[in-house]
Amino acid sequence: MSHFSRRNGQLYIDNIALADLAIQHGTPAYVYSKEAISEQFLAYQQAMGEQPQLICYAVKANCSLAILNVLAKLGAGFDIVSGGELERVLAAGGQPQRIVFSGVGKSHDEITLALKTGIHCFNVESTAELERIQDIAQGLDIVAPISIRVNPDVDAGTHPYISTGLKENKFGIDIDSVSAVYQRAAALSHLAIKGVDCHIGSQLTEIAPFIDAMDRVLLLIDHLAEKGITIEHLDLGGGLGVRYQDEQPPAIGDYIHAIRQRLGTRDLRLILEPGRSIVANAGVLLTRVEYLKNAGDKNFAIVDAAMNDMLRPALYEAWLDIETVSENKQANTAIYDIVGPVCETGDFLGKQRSLAIGEGDLLCIHSAGAYGMSMSSNYNSRPRAVEIMVDDSKAHLIKARETNADLMRGESLLPDPC
């Protein structure tokens, strides 16, 4: 169900006009639909049926406290990759026993915090990390629940920056050599083996790569059982794609049906770590046109949002749909590159877009709920955008716009010499 509609020439999110939000809160502004987020998460839960499961939202997709709180109230688990994300989940009401800790570079302090918090599981990504968790757990006299992330060497067919399941990627342990790592873990005093973890990449639009990886992991689980190592859960990670332009990703229900069929009668709890597919199309970025500039054969629409607000086009050459918030019947349609004020040639939000716009008009950048605000920065000393959550006909400010004073907080000048 789409949560965006046009009524009398005005673009709405649920039952609120986006133009009204821009007037009230200014731009750039991130706006999210609470109902859209809830629907996507519940689609995962409902498709699981009676299957033992834990749906862990990937916090890196969007870590806004209000979004985490909405999901926590729905019973979500959380996939984290840092101590900061752990603190955020707890502050938002997430339950420690529903948290899995992924990531290749967990620090001593982060592991200590997670152990004291009592998280569900560590997804271990190297033998060095395994030994570190053992040492810290032994010092705390806590048994650490662990799963080992295996690298199945499956090509997800996605952008190389978001591919994670090939041997050349930094993630996980080669599936052909991981059996020895599991045997080492079984011999360590303060580790408890819980599962196998696998994540092959992001923005996948076909089921086949997931099933290919799953088949390889199930063979590993059978092999480990022969070695006397029992696996309780299978964590297949996230990665299900969304529609940005003309992609046709599988429906959540079809994806989970295929996984459950492959699992058969195996006594395994399924853990999934969706992020993008829950929040991407639930959010937009509002921006206002500052200038229109003609440069010979090229037209530029210079807007007040920039690559520091939405990095994906510059980083991944990602395509995001861009449309006017209010129809401008006085403007002529032209082809524009939508660019920001940051001093980089790579500062663009969209290229070659057909729009009828004038200076001061509002633009809506769709599919901005994932990896938008969470990847934003203060480059060029630009305050980060405001965030708004829409709940049907009510709008809630969930993060105030940063100020220039916020950006300088904690800094100090060198003292004058004596």
JONOR-V408895 format. One record per backbone hydrogen bond with DSSP energy under -0.5 kcal/mol. CO is the residue of the C=O (numbers start at 1). NH is the residue of the N-H. E is the energy in kcal/mol with one decimal. If there is no record, write none. Layout:
# JONOR-V408895
CO NH E
CO NH E
This chain:
# JONOR-V408895
3 14 -2.9
5 7 -0.5
5 12 -3.6
7 10 -2.1
9 327 -1.8
10 7 -3.0
11 18 -2.4
12 5 -1.7
12 14 -0.5
13 16 -2.0
16 13 -2.6
17 21 -1.3
18 22 -2.1
19 23 -2.1
20 24 -2.1
21 25 -2.8
22 26 -2.1
28 386 -1.2
29 286 -3.3
30 388 -2.3
31 284 -2.4
32 34 -0.6
32 390 -3.4
33 37 -1.8
34 38 -2.4
35 39 -2.7
36 40 -1.9
37 41 -2.1
38 42 -2.7
39 43 -1.7
40 44 -1.0
41 44 -0.8
41 45 -1.8
42 46 -3.1
43 47 -1.6
44 48 -1.1
45 48 -0.6
45 49 -0.6
46 49 -0.9
48 51 -2.3
52 270 -2.6
54 56 -0.8
54 272 -1.8
55 57 -0.7
55 77 -3.0
57 59 -1.0
57 79 -2.9
58 61 -1.8
59 62 -0.9
61 371 -3.0
64 68 -2.3
65 69 -2.5
66 70 -2.2
67 71 -2.0
68 72 -2.6
69 73 -2.2
70 74 -0.8
71 74 -0.6
71 76 -2.3
72 75 -1.5
77 57 -2.4
78 80 -0.6
78 100 -2.5
79 59 -2.2
80 102 -3.3
82 86 -1.7
83 87 -2.4
84 88 -2.1
85 89 -2.6
86 90 -2.3
87 91 -2.3
88 92 -1.8
89 94 -2.9
90 93 -1.3
95 98 -2.2
96 99 -1.7
96 120 -1.0
98 78 -2.5
99 120 -1.5
99 121 -1.4
100 80 -2.7
100 102 -0.7
101 123 -3.1
107 111 -2.4
108 112 -2.3
109 113 -2.6
110 114 -2.4
111 115 -2.5
112 116 -2.4
113 117 -2.0
114 118 -1.6
114 119 -1.5
121 101 -2.4
122 124 -0.9
122 147 -3.0
124 149 -3.1
126 130 -1.9
127 131 -2.1
128 132 -2.0
129 133 -2.7
130 134 -2.1
131 135 -2.4
132 136 -2.5
133 137 -2.8
134 138 -2.5
135 139 -2.0
136 140 -1.7
137 141 -0.9
137 142 -2.5
138 141 -0.5
142 144 -0.6
143 145 -0.5
144 192 -2.7
145 122 -2.1
146 194 -3.2
146 195 -1.1
147 124 -3.7
147 149 -0.5
148 150 -0.6
148 197 -2.3
149 173 -2.2
150 152 -0.7
151 175 -2.0
154 156 -0.7
159 162 -1.9
160 163 -0.7
162 202 -2.0
165 153 -1.1
165 154 -1.4
166 169 -1.8
173 151 -3.0
174 177 -1.8
174 178 -0.8
177 180 -0.5
177 181 -0.6
178 182 -2.3
179 183 -2.1
180 184 -1.9
181 185 -2.5
182 186 -2.4
183 187 -1.0
184 187 -0.6
184 188 -0.7
185 188 -1.0
188 191 -0.9
190 144 -3.1
192 146 -2.7
194 232 -2.1
194 233 -1.8
195 148 -1.2
196 235 -3.1
197 150 -3.1
200 164 -1.6
200 165 -1.4
204 241 -3.3
207 210 -0.7
207 211 -1.9
208 212 -2.7
209 213 -2.3
210 214 -2.6
211 215 -2.7
212 216 -1.6
213 217 -2.1
214 218 -2.7
215 219 -1.7
216 220 -1.5
217 221 -2.4
218 222 -2.2
219 223 -2.1
220 224 -2.7
221 225 -2.0
222 226 -1.5
223 227 -0.9
224 227 -0.6
224 229 -2.8
225 228 -1.5
228 230 -0.6
232 269 -2.4
233 196 -1.8
233 235 -0.5
234 236 -0.7
234 271 -2.5
235 198 -2.1
237 273 -2.0
239 204 -3.4
242 244 -0.7
251 255 -2.4
252 256 -2.5
253 257 -2.2
254 258 -2.1
255 259 -1.7
256 260 -2.8
257 261 -2.2
258 262 -1.8
259 263 -2.1
260 264 -1.6
263 266 -1.6
266 268 -1.8
269 234 -2.7
270 54 -1.8
271 236 -2.2
272 56 -3.3
274 58 -2.2
275 278 -1.6
275 279 -1.7
276 280 -2.8
279 282 -1.3
280 283 -1.1
280 369 -2.4
282 33 -2.4
283 368 -2.3
283 369 -0.8
284 31 -2.4
285 365 -2.7
286 28 -0.7
286 29 -1.7
287 363 -3.4
288 304 -1.7
289 360 -2.5
291 302 -2.6
293 295 -0.5
293 300 -3.4
295 297 -0.9
295 298 -0.7
298 295 -3.8
299 337 -2.3
300 293 -2.9
300 302 -0.6
301 303 -0.7
301 339 -2.2
302 290 -3.0
302 291 -1.8
306 309 -1.5
306 310 -2.2
308 377 -2.1
311 315 -2.7
312 316 -3.0
312 317 -0.5
312 318 -1.4
313 317 -1.1
318 320 -0.5
321 366 -2.9
323 364 -3.3
325 11 -2.2
327 329 -0.7
328 331 -0.7
332 357 -0.6
334 336 -0.6
334 355 -2.6
336 338 -0.5
336 353 -3.2
337 301 -2.8
337 339 -0.8
338 349 -3.1
338 350 -1.4
339 303 -2.9
342 344 -2.3
344 347 -1.6
346 348 -1.7
347 340 -1.3
350 338 -3.1
353 336 -3.0
353 355 -0.7
355 334 -2.2
355 357 -0.8
358 361 -2.0
361 289 -3.0
362 325 -2.2
362 326 -0.5
363 287 -2.2
363 365 -0.5
364 323 -2.0
364 366 -0.7
365 285 -2.2
372 375 -0.8
373 376 -1.2
378 381 -1.6
378 382 -0.6
379 382 -0.6
381 383 -0.6
384 402 -1.6
386 30 -2.9
387 398 -2.0
387 399 -1.5
388 32 -2.5
388 390 -0.5
389 396 -2.9
390 34 -2.8
390 392 -0.5
391 393 -0.8
391 394 -1.6
392 15 -1.8
394 391 -3.2
396 389 -2.9
396 398 -0.7
399 387 -2.3
403 407 -1.5
404 408 -1.1
405 409 -0.8
406 409 -0.7
408 411 -2.0
